[in-house]
Amino acid sequence: MSSSEPSRTAAAPTGRDRTAHHPATGAAGGSPTVEPITAAEHLAFVRTQRSVSFLQTPAWGRVKTEWRSESLGWFDGRRLVGAGLVLYRPVPRLDRFTLAYLPEGPVIDWSSGDLDAWLGPLAARLKARGAFAIRLGPPVCTDLWSAAQVKEGMADPGIRRLTELPSQWADPVGARVTGRLRNTGWLPQSPADGFGVGHPQFKYEIPLAGRTEEDLLRGMNQLWRRNIRRAAEEGVEVTVGEDLRAFHDLYVHTAERDGFTPRPLRYFETMFAALSAEDPERIRLYLARHRGDLVAAAILVRVGAHAWYCYGASSSEKREVRGSNACQWAMIRDSLAAGCDVYDLRGITPTLDADDPHVGLIRFKAGTGGRAVRYVGEWDLPLRPMVYRAFDLYMRRRGR
């Protein structure tokens, strides 16, 4: 969601006379131009923003080793007014063409009345460099639903999806961006159930700005408060540590129990090394122990005033000591203490159907209070339609 923070200016750390500005200050003199920028320039721009997805930081390009990455900047004259991390992936058997992907980005003025002025130069540049399509995910929300609405929806057998409830608040910017993308040839990629190969359109977030720990506890349901209290009474200790192997062992155990494919240890080692090198406060590993036994673990990422719960793991033993709740509460408290505006629990599906196996996810997250949020979602712009159709067919045959 867009920030209302006044823009700040930071000198770009290169020999060029460039300054970084909040996207809302962009391109008053006409359409911005798009040019490559260094990782240092990109990071300087990120640091001027209240909220930027960690997927749009230069470091994320070093995490996604199977993709080639590039930082691009939007310039109004010499002023840097927008930035994006582009990940490039070749088409199988057509290596000279690539898919250009900007996950949860780019960071531009999405509220602009002339969105084409921002996206047109991007499309022209990427096509000239061999992209057959662009995929992006505007960091713009369309609708919010309160925890109370979610609870009422799950209790009503006539309500099967979150979208069947009236939204508590609808963002006109999100509606405008959605309409403009559709009208200019962009194709929506977010699946109906909310999960796909990309990043989720529906998320669950806890607002932190202006709140205290007592406020946050009051916002949680009785079960969450009881579980947090139970963990404390049982003597669960949560620490910030570096034992990635212990986390990974528990994560693999969780994957076997819950039926998903785990990432290898090397992925997490790369993720911690890259994000920590960019900012020592960017990523943290939380470990919950009970009498020496690791019962839960979680990874927190923070950029500016936005914190994300990214990965979690829990033991099948000692579940009664509520280590996962203790981990979450520690991360929420630390995010609040760091001055964050939001604690992001990441993806949910929009189902409220009691018979849907995914409903447990939204029920668990709604217990924290907070709100369900629908974003604009991911969109593709085919730049070479024949290659795009071949790629789409290939992905469908692989089950995407």
Phi, psi and chi 1 to 4 in degrees:
 res  aa     phi    psi   chi1   chi2   chi3   chi4
   1 MET       -  150.3  -62.2 -175.6  -16.8      -
   2 SER   -73.9  152.4   59.0      -      -      -
   3 SER   -99.6  148.3  167.4      -      -      -
   4 SER   -99.0    8.9   58.3      -      -      -
   5 GLU   -65.4  137.4 -177.1 -169.2   58.8      -
   6 PRO   -59.1  147.8  -21.1   31.2      -      -
   7 SER   -69.5  148.0   60.0      -      -      -
   8 ARG  -121.9  155.7  -69.2  173.1  -80.7  170.4
   9 THR  -115.3  134.5  -56.3      -      -      -
  10 ALA  -134.8  131.9      -      -      -      -
  11 ALA   -68.5  135.2      -      -      -      -
  12 ALA   -70.9  135.7      -      -      -      -
  13 PRO   -83.2   50.6   31.9  -34.3      -      -
  14 THR  -135.5  178.1   71.3      -      -      -
  15 GLY   -74.6  -12.0      -      -      -      -
  16 ARG   -80.7  149.0  -73.8  171.5  -76.5 -177.3
  17 ASP   -84.1   78.7  179.5   20.1      -      -
  18 ARG  -125.7  143.6  -68.5  176.3  168.2 -178.7
  19 THR  -125.5  148.5   52.1      -      -      -
  20 ALA   -98.6  134.4      -      -      -      -
  21 HIS  -131.2  157.3  -71.0 -105.4      -      -
  22 HIS   -59.3  139.7 -168.9  -75.1      -      -
  23 PRO   -52.7  -30.7  -26.2   34.4      -      -
  24 ALA   -65.5  -11.8      -      -      -      -
  25 THR   -93.7    3.2   67.3      -      -      -
  26 GLY   -68.5  161.4      -      -      -      -
  27 ALA    34.5   44.9      -      -      -      -
  28 ALA   -65.8  -26.7      -      -      -      -
  29 GLY   -91.5    9.7      -      -      -      -
  30 GLY   134.5 -166.3      -      -      -      -
  31 SER   -67.6  136.0  -63.7      -      -      -
  32 PRO   -72.1  158.7   24.9  -31.1      -      -
  33 THR  -101.5  155.5   57.9      -      -      -
  34 VAL  -115.4  125.5  175.0      -      -      -
  35 GLU  -140.6  156.9  -56.0  173.1   26.1      -
  36 PRO   -64.8  146.1  -16.5   28.3      -      -
  37 ILE  -129.4  159.7   55.2  176.2      -      -
  38 THR   -76.5  163.4   66.3      -      -      -
  39 ALA   -60.4  -35.7      -      -      -      -
  40 ALA   -66.0  -41.8      -      -      -      -
  41 GLU   -64.3  -42.3  -72.6  177.0  -63.4      -
  42 HIS   -61.6  -47.1 -170.7  174.4      -      -
  43 LEU   -64.3  -38.2 -177.4   56.5      -      -
  44 ALA   -61.3  -38.3      -      -      -      -
  45 PHE   -67.5  -44.6 -178.1   81.9      -      -
  46 VAL   -55.8  -39.6  166.5      -      -      -
  47 ARG   -69.6  -13.5  -73.7  172.9  173.0  160.8
  48 THR   -87.2   -5.5   68.2      -      -      -
  49 GLN  -101.2  146.8  -51.8  -58.0  -55.9      -
  50 ARG   -71.3  -36.6 -169.8   71.5 -178.9  167.6
  51 SER  -148.3  122.6  176.6      -      -      -
  52 VAL  -137.5  134.8  172.1      -      -      -
  53 SER   -60.5  141.6  171.7      -      -      -
  54 PHE   -63.4  -18.5   65.2   94.8      -      -
  55 LEU   -74.5   -7.8  -54.7  174.8      -      -
  56 GLN  -113.9   22.1  -79.4  -64.4  -59.9      -
  57 THR   -97.1  152.1   61.1      -      -      -
  58 PRO   -56.0  -34.9  -21.2   29.0      -      -
  59 ALA   -61.0  -31.1      -      -      -      -
  60 TRP   -63.4  -29.9 -165.8 -112.1      -      -
  61 GLY   -62.6  -28.8      -      -      -      -
  62 ARG   -81.5  -18.2  -63.0 -169.1  -69.8  -84.5
  63 VAL   -77.5  -41.5  176.4      -      -      -
  64 LYS   -85.9   75.2  -53.7  -55.0  -71.5 -176.8
  65 THR   -66.5  -20.2   54.9      -      -      -
  66 GLU   -82.5   -5.0   70.3  -85.3   25.5      -
  67 TRP  -113.7  152.6  -60.3   68.4      -      -
  68 ARG   -89.2  144.6 -178.9  169.6   59.8   84.0
  69 SER  -127.9  156.9   64.6      -      -      -
  70 GLU  -152.1  140.5  179.0 -176.8   33.5      -
  71 SER   -96.6  129.0  -68.2      -      -      -
  72 LEU  -116.6  147.2  -66.5  179.7      -      -
  73 GLY  -123.6  146.4      -      -      -      -
  74 TRP   -99.3  126.8  -81.0 -107.2      -      -
  75 PHE  -118.4  134.6  -72.6   89.7      -      -
  76 ASP  -105.7   95.0  178.5   13.0      -      -
  77 GLY    68.2 -120.4      -      -      -      -
  78 ARG   -96.3   -2.1  -68.5  174.7 -179.8  -98.2
  79 ARG   -87.3  128.8  -65.8 -173.3  -52.5  147.4
  80 LEU   -81.9  113.3 -179.2   59.9      -      -
  81 VAL  -116.8    2.2  -65.7      -      -      -
  82 GLY  -166.9  159.8      -      -      -      -
  83 ALA  -154.2  155.3      -      -      -      -
  84 GLY  -155.6  143.1      -      -      -      -
  85 LEU   -93.2  122.7  177.0   72.7      -      -
  86 VAL  -107.8  127.0 -173.2      -      -      -
  87 LEU  -104.5  130.7  -58.2  175.0      -      -
  88 TYR  -112.1  132.9  -61.7   96.3      -      -
  89 ARG  -132.2  128.9 -165.6  164.5 -154.5  174.2
  90 PRO   -67.7  155.4  -14.9   27.9      -      -
  91 VAL   -79.5  134.7 -178.5      -      -      -
  92 PRO   -53.8  127.5  -25.7   34.2      -      -
  93 ARG    69.1    4.9  -63.7 -174.2  -66.4  -82.5
  94 LEU  -137.0   64.2  -70.6  172.6      -      -
  95 ASP   -64.0  -16.9  -71.3  -10.0      -      -
  96 ARG   -79.5   -8.5   65.6 -167.1 -177.8   96.3
  97 PHE  -110.9  145.2  -66.0  120.8      -      -
  98 THR  -133.2  153.2   58.8      -      -      -
  99 LEU   -88.2  127.6  171.0   68.2      -      -
 100 ALA  -101.9  118.3      -      -      -      -
 101 TYR  -121.2  127.8 -176.8   31.3      -      -
 102 LEU  -118.6   86.1  -67.6   87.6      -      -
 103 PRO   -66.7  128.1   24.0  -32.5      -      -
 104 GLU    50.6   41.5  -62.9 -173.1   -0.8      -
 105 GLY  -158.0 -175.4      -      -      -      -
 106 PRO   -83.7  177.2   32.3  -37.2      -      -
 107 VAL   -95.4   91.9 -176.1      -      -      -
 108 ILE  -134.1 -178.3   58.7  173.5      -      -
 109 ASP   -83.6   86.7 -178.7   12.9      -      -
 110 TRP   -68.9  -16.2  -71.2   98.9      -      -
 111 SER   -83.2   -1.7   65.8      -      -      -
 112 SER   -58.5  140.6  168.9      -      -      -
 113 GLY   -72.1  -15.9      -      -      -      -
 114 ASP  -122.0   75.4 -172.1    5.4      -      -
 115 LEU   -64.3  -30.4 -161.0   54.2      -      -
 116 ASP   -61.3  -30.3  -63.2  -12.9      -      -
 117 ALA   -64.6  -25.8      -      -      -      -
 118 TRP   -88.8  -43.8  -66.1   86.2      -      -
 119 LEU   -86.8  -25.7  -62.0 -178.0      -      -
 120 GLY   -59.6  -51.4      -      -      -      -
 121 PRO   -62.5  -31.6  -21.9   32.2      -      -
 122 LEU   -64.4  -47.7  173.9   67.7      -      -
 123 ALA   -62.3  -42.0      -      -      -      -
 124 ALA   -63.4  -43.7      -      -      -      -
 125 ARG   -65.4  -45.7  175.1 -179.2  171.9   77.9
 126 LEU   -68.7  -37.7  -66.6  177.9      -      -
 127 LYS   -64.2  -42.0 -176.9  175.1 -177.6 -179.7
 128 ALA   -63.0  -21.4      -      -      -      -
 129 ARG  -105.2   19.4  -79.3  151.9 -177.0   78.9
 130 GLY    97.2    6.3      -      -      -      -
 131 ALA   -74.5  135.0      -      -      -      -
 132 PHE   -93.3  -15.6   69.7   88.6      -      -
 133 ALA  -162.8  156.2      -      -      -      -
 134 ILE  -114.0  136.8  -52.8  170.4      -      -
 135 ARG  -122.3  127.5  176.8  169.2  -63.5  168.9
 136 LEU  -139.8  165.3   50.1   74.4      -      -
 137 GLY  -134.9   89.7      -      -      -      -
 138 PRO   -53.6  130.4  -26.1   35.8      -      -
 139 PRO   -79.8   58.1   30.4  -33.9      -      -
 140 VAL  -130.8  127.7  179.9      -      -      -
 141 CYS   -89.9  158.5   79.9      -      -      -
 142 THR  -113.1  -35.9   60.9      -      -      -
 143 ASP  -147.9  152.0  -61.2  -81.6      -      -
 144 LEU  -126.9  144.2  -55.6  176.7      -      -
 145 TRP  -130.9  133.7  -66.5  -89.8      -      -
 146 SER   -73.7  163.3   69.1      -      -      -
 147 ALA   -60.2  -36.7      -      -      -      -
 148 ALA   -63.8  -40.7      -      -      -      -
 149 GLN   -64.0  -41.8  -73.8 -178.8  -70.3      -
 150 VAL   -61.1  -44.8  173.0      -      -      -
 151 LYS   -61.7  -45.1 -179.8  179.6  178.0 -178.6
 152 GLU   -63.5  -39.0  -68.9  169.1    3.9      -
 153 GLY   -64.3  -40.3      -      -      -      -
 154 MET   -68.6  -27.8  -73.9 -169.9  -70.3      -
 155 ALA   -80.9  -13.9      -      -      -      -
 156 ASP   -98.7  111.1 -174.4  -17.2      -      -
 157 PRO   -64.1  -15.8   21.4  -31.2      -      -
 158 GLY   -82.7   -9.5      -      -      -      -
 159 ILE  -106.3  121.9  -59.2  -67.6      -      -
 160 ARG  -111.5  -20.4  -60.1  176.5   66.0   84.3
 161 ARG  -137.7  149.9  -65.1  175.3   62.3   81.9
 162 LEU   -55.5  -37.9 -166.6   59.8      -      -
 163 THR   -70.5   -8.4   48.7      -      -      -
 164 GLU   -83.5   -9.0  -66.2  172.3   18.0      -
 165 LEU   -92.5  145.0  -63.7  169.8      -      -
 166 PRO   -65.3  134.1   24.4  -32.7      -      -
 167 SER   -71.1  146.1   59.2      -      -      -
 168 GLN   -67.3  -32.6 -175.0 -178.3   48.1      -
 169 TRP  -153.9  133.4 -178.8   73.3      -      -
 170 ALA  -112.2  129.3      -      -      -      -
 171 ASP   -88.1  117.5 -170.2  -24.7      -      -
 172 PRO   -64.2  -28.4   21.0  -31.0      -      -
 173 VAL   -64.9  -43.4  173.5      -      -      -
 174 GLY   -60.6  -42.6      -      -      -      -
 175 ALA   -64.0  -40.2      -      -      -      -
 176 ARG   -68.4  -41.6 -172.0  162.2   62.7 -114.8
 177 VAL   -63.9  -44.7  168.4      -      -      -
 178 THR   -58.0  -47.3  -61.2      -      -      -
 179 GLY   -64.3  -40.7      -      -      -      -
 180 ARG   -68.8  -41.3 -169.0   60.0 -166.6  154.8
 181 LEU   -61.1  -46.3  -69.9  173.3      -      -
 182 ARG   -61.9  -40.7 -177.7  174.8  -72.4  111.6
 183 ASN   -74.6  -14.4  -68.1  -20.9      -      -
 184 THR  -111.2   19.9   50.8      -      -      -
 185 GLY    95.6    3.6      -      -      -      -
 186 TRP   -78.2  145.2  -68.4   78.8      -      -
 187 LEU  -112.9  124.9  -52.8  174.3      -      -
 188 PRO   -67.3  140.0   23.5  -31.7      -      -
 189 GLN  -116.1   -9.3  -61.6  -57.8  -56.9      -
 190 SER   -72.6  125.1  -61.2      -      -      -
 191 PRO   -72.6  162.6   27.3  -33.6      -      -
 192 ALA   -62.6  -30.7      -      -      -      -
 193 ASP   -88.0   -0.3   66.0    0.2      -      -
 194 GLY    93.7  -17.4      -      -      -      -
 195 PHE  -118.3  140.2  -76.0  146.7      -      -
 196 GLY  -154.4 -155.5      -      -      -      -
 197 VAL   -75.9  -21.3  -67.7      -      -      -
 198 GLY   -95.0 -149.3      -      -      -      -
 199 HIS   -97.8  148.3  -67.4  -81.8      -      -
 200 PRO   -67.1  143.6   22.7  -33.4      -      -
 201 GLN   -81.5  -31.8 -178.5  179.0   16.4      -
 202 PHE  -104.3  132.8  -68.7   83.2      -      -
 203 LYS  -135.8  168.1  -59.4  179.5 -174.7  179.2
 204 TYR  -122.8  127.9 -152.8   87.6      -      -
 205 GLU  -131.4  146.7  -59.3  174.0   -5.7      -
 206 ILE  -111.8  114.6  -55.2  173.8      -      -
 207 PRO   -67.0  136.0  -15.4   28.8      -      -
 208 LEU  -114.4  -26.0  -58.4  178.8      -      -
 209 ALA   -57.8  129.0      -      -      -      -
 210 GLY    75.5   10.6      -      -      -      -
 211 ARG  -113.6  159.5  -56.2  177.3   76.3 -172.7
 212 THR  -109.5  171.7   65.2      -      -      -
 213 GLU   -60.5  -38.4  -71.6 -176.0   14.5      -
 214 GLU   -63.4  -40.4  -68.2   71.8   24.4      -
 215 ASP   -59.6  -44.7  -65.7  -26.8      -      -
 216 LEU   -65.4  -41.5  -66.8  169.9      -      -
 217 LEU   -64.2  -41.2  -78.2  169.8      -      -
 218 ARG   -62.8  -30.2  -80.8 -164.8  -63.7  -90.8
 219 GLY   -74.5  -18.9      -      -      -      -
 220 MET   -79.0  158.6  -65.4  179.0  179.0      -
 221 ASN   -78.8  171.1   67.8   15.7      -      -
 222 GLN   -60.7  -37.6 -174.2  177.5   12.8      -
 223 LEU   -64.7  -44.2  179.5   60.9      -      -
 224 TRP   -62.7  -45.5 -100.3   86.2      -      -
 225 ARG   -62.1  -40.6  -69.1 -165.2  -60.9  -89.8
 226 ARG   -65.7  -40.5 -174.7  166.7   62.5 -117.8
 227 ASN   -67.1  -38.9  -73.4  -14.3      -      -
 228 ILE   -63.7  -42.9  -70.0  170.5      -      -
 229 ARG   -65.4  -40.4 -166.1  163.4   53.9 -115.8
 230 ARG   -63.0  -42.7  176.0   69.5 -178.3  -86.0
 231 ALA   -60.0  -42.4      -      -      -      -
 232 ALA   -65.2  -43.2      -      -      -      -
 233 GLU   -65.0  -33.2  -68.7  168.5   -8.6      -
 234 GLU   -80.0   -6.0  -68.4  -75.8   -8.9      -
 235 GLY    81.8   24.8      -      -      -      -
 236 VAL   -66.5  129.7  174.3      -      -      -
 237 GLU  -112.5  127.3  -64.0 -178.9  -12.4      -
 238 VAL  -109.4  125.2 -179.4      -      -      -
 239 THR  -126.7  157.8   58.3      -      -      -
 240 VAL   -95.4  121.6  175.7      -      -      -
 241 GLY  -136.1 -168.9      -      -      -      -
 242 GLU  -128.9    9.3  -61.1  178.5   -5.2      -
 243 ASP   -81.6   78.1 -166.2  -12.9      -      -
 244 LEU   -66.1  -31.6  -85.9  175.0      -      -
 245 ARG   -64.7  -41.5 -175.8  168.1  -65.7  -81.2
 246 ALA   -63.5  -42.1      -      -      -      -
 247 PHE   -59.3  -46.2  159.7   77.7      -      -
 248 HIS   -66.5  -38.9 -167.9 -100.7      -      -
 249 ASP   -59.3  -43.1  -72.1  -14.7      -      -
 250 LEU   -69.8  -35.7 -168.8   60.6      -      -
 251 TYR   -64.5  -42.8  167.0   71.9      -      -
 252 VAL   -64.1  -40.9  169.7      -      -      -
 253 HIS   -58.4  -44.0  165.9   79.4      -      -
 254 THR   -63.1  -41.0  -55.4      -      -      -
 255 ALA   -63.4  -42.1      -      -      -      -
 256 GLU   -64.3  -39.7  -68.6  171.3  -10.3      -
 257 ARG   -69.9  -42.3 -177.4 -171.8   66.7 -141.3
 258 ASP   -97.5   -3.2  -64.5  -12.4      -      -
 259 GLY    78.2   39.3      -      -      -      -
 260 PHE  -125.8  163.4   64.3   86.8      -      -
 261 THR   -88.0  119.3  -57.7      -      -      -
 262 PRO   -78.9  152.4   30.6  -35.0      -      -
 263 ARG   -79.0  153.1  -67.9 -172.5 -179.8  -84.2
 264 PRO   -72.4  160.4   25.3  -34.1      -      -
 265 LEU   -57.1  -37.9  174.7   60.2      -      -
 266 ARG   -58.5  -34.7 -176.4   61.3 -172.9  159.4
 267 TYR   -61.2  -44.9  177.9   85.5      -      -
 268 PHE   -70.4  -35.6  -67.0  102.2      -      -
 269 GLU   -62.2  -42.2  -67.7  172.5  -21.5      -
 270 THR   -65.8  -42.5  -58.9      -      -      -
 271 MET   -60.7  -46.7 -176.5  177.0  176.3      -
 272 PHE   -66.6  -41.4  -91.6   77.8      -      -
 273 ALA   -64.0  -45.6      -      -      -      -
 274 ALA   -69.1  -47.6      -      -      -      -
 275 LEU   -70.8  -36.9  -89.8   61.7      -      -
 276 SER   -68.0  -34.7  -63.5      -      -      -
 277 ALA   -65.6  -32.9      -      -      -      -
 278 GLU   -74.4  -38.5 -172.5  170.3  -87.3      -
 279 ASP  -158.5  120.3 -175.6  -27.1      -      -
 280 PRO   -62.5  -16.9   18.4  -29.8      -      -
 281 GLU   -98.8    6.0  -61.8  -61.4  -43.8      -
 282 ARG   -69.1  -38.5  178.7   78.3   80.9 -130.9
 283 ILE  -139.0  141.3 -174.3  167.0      -      -
 284 ARG  -139.7  146.7  -72.9 -177.2  169.7 -171.1
 285 LEU  -108.6  122.8  173.5   62.8      -      -
 286 TYR  -104.7  131.7  -74.5   73.9      -      -
 287 LEU  -124.9  122.7  -58.5  162.9      -      -
 288 ALA  -104.9  122.2      -      -      -      -
 289 ARG  -122.0  145.9  -69.6 -173.8  170.5   89.4
 290 HIS  -126.0  111.8  178.8 -102.9      -      -
 291 ARG    52.6   42.4  -62.8  177.9 -177.3  172.4
 292 GLY    89.7  -14.7      -      -      -      -
 293 ASP   -90.5  131.6  -63.3  -35.0      -      -
 294 LEU   -74.5  116.1 -174.4   62.5      -      -
 295 VAL  -109.1  -18.4  -68.2      -      -      -
 296 ALA  -162.6  156.7      -      -      -      -
 297 ALA  -154.3  153.4      -      -      -      -
 298 ALA  -155.6  155.5      -      -      -      -
 299 ILE  -114.6  130.0  -67.0  172.8      -      -
 300 LEU  -115.3  136.1  178.2   76.8      -      -
 301 VAL  -123.0  139.5  174.9      -      -      -
 302 ARG  -134.7  132.4  178.6  166.6   62.7   86.1
 303 VAL  -129.6  118.0 -178.5      -      -      -
 304 GLY    60.2 -124.4      -      -      -      -
 305 ALA  -102.8   21.7      -      -      -      -
 306 HIS  -122.7  126.6 -160.3  126.0      -      -
 307 ALA  -118.5  141.5      -      -      -      -
 308 TRP  -124.8  134.6  -67.3  -96.2      -      -
 309 TYR   -85.1  115.3  158.6   54.0      -      -
 310 CYS  -102.6  -46.3  -69.2      -      -      -
 311 TYR  -139.2  147.6  -71.3   93.4      -      -
 312 GLY  -141.4  157.2      -      -      -      -
 313 ALA  -149.7  150.4      -      -      -      -
 314 SER  -149.8  150.7   63.2      -      -      -
 315 SER   -82.0  148.3  172.0      -      -      -
 316 SER   -77.1  -18.9  -61.9      -      -      -
 317 GLU   -90.1  153.2  -55.6  -64.8  -33.4      -
 318 LYS    56.3   34.6  -66.1 -170.9  172.6 -177.0
 319 ARG   -66.4  -21.9  -57.9 -166.2   77.4  167.8
 320 GLU   -69.8  -15.2   70.6  -80.0   -0.3      -
 321 VAL   -86.0   -5.0  -56.7      -      -      -
 322 ARG    60.5   49.9  -56.7  -57.2  177.5 -174.3
 323 GLY   -63.4  -35.5      -      -      -      -
 324 SER   -65.0  -41.6  -68.1      -      -      -
 325 ASN   -63.8  -38.5  -63.8   91.5      -      -
 326 ALA   -63.7  -41.2      -      -      -      -
 327 CYS   -60.7  -48.6 -102.4      -      -      -
 328 GLN   -60.4  -44.7  -70.8  -68.2  -21.5      -
 329 TRP   -64.2  -38.3 -179.2 -130.5      -      -
 330 ALA   -63.7  -40.7      -      -      -      -
 331 MET   -70.1  -38.8  -66.4 -167.2  -65.7      -
 332 ILE   -63.7  -45.8  -68.8  168.3      -      -
 333 ARG   -62.2  -43.0  -67.7  174.7   67.4 -164.1
 334 ASP   -66.8  -36.0  -74.7   -3.9      -      -
 335 SER   -66.2  -40.3  -60.0      -      -      -
 336 LEU   -62.9  -46.0 -179.0   67.8      -      -
 337 ALA   -64.2  -28.6      -      -      -      -
 338 ALA   -80.4   -1.5      -      -      -      -
 339 GLY    84.1   21.6      -      -      -      -
 340 CYS   -71.4  150.0  -69.6      -      -      -
 341 ASP   -86.4  -27.5  -66.2  -27.0      -      -
 342 VAL  -149.4  144.1   63.6      -      -      -
 343 TYR  -111.3  119.0  178.6   78.2      -      -
 344 ASP  -104.6  116.4 -167.3  -32.2      -      -
 345 LEU   -88.5    6.8  -74.8  149.4      -      -
 346 ARG    64.2 -148.1  -61.4  -68.7  -76.3  166.6
 347 GLY   -73.8  146.8      -      -      -      -
 348 ILE  -134.0  165.2   55.6  173.0      -      -
 349 THR   -99.0  156.8   64.2      -      -      -
 350 PRO   -80.9    9.7   28.8  -34.1      -      -
 351 THR   -72.4  140.8 -175.6      -      -      -
 352 LEU  -122.5   10.9  -60.8  177.8      -      -
 353 ASP   -76.5  122.3 -176.1   -6.0      -      -
 354 ALA   -61.1  -23.0      -      -      -      -
 355 ASP   -89.6   -5.4  -64.8  -33.2      -      -
 356 ASP   -82.8  129.4 -169.6  -49.3      -      -
 357 PRO   -63.5  -17.6   19.6  -31.4      -      -
 358 HIS   -84.0   -9.1  -68.4  114.7      -      -
 359 VAL   -66.5  -26.6   75.8      -      -      -
 360 GLY   -61.7  -30.5      -      -      -      -
 361 LEU   -65.7  -48.8 -174.7   64.5      -      -
 362 ILE   -71.1  -31.7 -169.3  169.8      -      -
 363 ARG   -64.3  -43.5 -179.5 -179.9  -70.1  115.5
 364 PHE   -62.3  -47.3  172.1   78.8      -      -
 365 LYS   -72.6  -35.2  -66.3 -178.6  178.9 -177.6
 366 ALA   -64.8  -24.0      -      -      -      -
 367 GLY   -63.0  -18.2      -      -      -      -
 368 THR   -78.9   -3.7   64.6      -      -      -
 369 GLY    89.4 -136.7      -      -      -      -
 370 GLY    67.6 -152.0      -      -      -      -
 371 ARG  -156.2  148.4   61.2 -160.1 -177.8 -169.0
 372 ALA   -86.3  138.9      -      -      -      -
 373 VAL  -129.4  132.0 -175.6      -      -      -
 374 ARG  -104.7  128.5  176.5  168.1   62.2 -179.9
 375 TYR   -98.8  172.9  -78.2   80.7      -      -
 376 VAL   -60.6  -30.2  167.1      -      -      -
 377 GLY    89.9 -178.9      -      -      -      -
 378 GLU   -93.0  145.9  -66.2 -165.0  -34.9      -
 379 TRP  -136.5  144.1  -64.5   72.1      -      -
 380 ASP  -110.0  141.2  -77.7    4.0      -      -
 381 LEU  -118.0  107.1  178.9   65.8      -      -
 382 PRO   -67.3  125.8  -18.9   32.5      -      -
 383 LEU  -100.4  -28.3  -58.8  174.4      -      -
 384 ARG  -129.3   91.5  -68.5  176.3  167.2   82.4
 385 PRO   -54.8  -39.1  -28.0   36.4      -      -
 386 MET   -66.5  -43.2  -70.9 -177.0   64.1      -
 387 VAL   -66.4  -38.9 -179.6      -      -      -
 388 TYR   -62.2  -42.9  179.9   79.3      -      -
 389 ARG   -63.6  -39.5  -75.4 -164.5  -68.8  -88.7
 390 ALA   -65.8  -40.7      -      -      -      -
 391 PHE   -64.4  -43.9  172.1   77.6      -      -
 392 ASP   -62.1  -40.8 -171.6   56.7      -      -
 393 LEU   -64.4  -42.6 -179.6   61.0      -      -
 394 TYR   -60.0  -44.2  169.5   79.7      -      -
 395 MET   -67.8  -38.4  -65.8  -57.4  -69.3      -
 396 ARG   -63.2  -40.0  -69.5  179.4 -171.5  -80.9
 397 ARG   -66.5  -29.6  -74.6  174.8  173.9  170.0
 398 ARG   -83.8   -1.9  -70.1 -174.5   58.0 -163.6
 399 GLY    78.6   19.6      -      -      -      -
 400 ARG    50.7      -  -60.0 -172.1   73.9   90.9
